Amino acid sequence: MAKKSKIVNYQRNDNNLAVCYYRFSSDSQNEISIEKQQNRCNRYAKKHGYTVIAEYEDRAKTGLEFERSGFIQTMETIDEFRPCALIVYKLDRLGRSLVDLAITEREIDKMGCFLETVREAYVDPNDPEAPRTRGQQFGEAESYSRVLSVNIKDGNEEAASNCWFLGHKIFGYDGKARHPYT
């Protein structure tokens, strides 16, 4: 028989401490992506009266994989110091797997640390609409990743069938975007 799940009322830690986490997905993105996230998250923290005690990042790491060193350090810091907020630029910076995001947010909430984003509306985990709102947000993050993957694969197949340069030099060949290798 399945165990009944009960609705939990989460209590936010009684402090003004925050941890920030930043991530970008691919080496083709430039380093400013982390700097932009960091600047925006720190402005958000200041505006909301938070003291940022730690910042972690993962560079060129997919959001579909949760075994990222910066993410792991973020979770360890939340567990050890019990800040009241985890600040990310957008939910998809935390991850792109609907299930993993839901599990992660529940773990964070249980530790009294509420997830806040710079670019998306705040969702109180105790709000009765929170599961629907977060479910939609988490689903959108995963869906976007899947659609992007298909589009990139299709584009690469088209480019390969036309021998177009894909930005990677091959020994003995040169090229420029949207032109065949030479």
Buried (B, 14 or more C-beta within 10 A) or exposed (E): EEEEEEEEEBEBBEBBBBBBBBBBBEEEEEEEBBEBBBEBBBEBBEEEEBEBBBBBBBBEBBBBEBEBEBBEBBBEBBEEBBBBBBBBBBBBBBBBBBEBBBEBBBEBBEBBBBBBBBEBEEBEBBEEEBEEBBEEBBEBBBEEBEEEEEEEEEEEEEBEEEEBBBEEEEEEEEBEEEEEBE
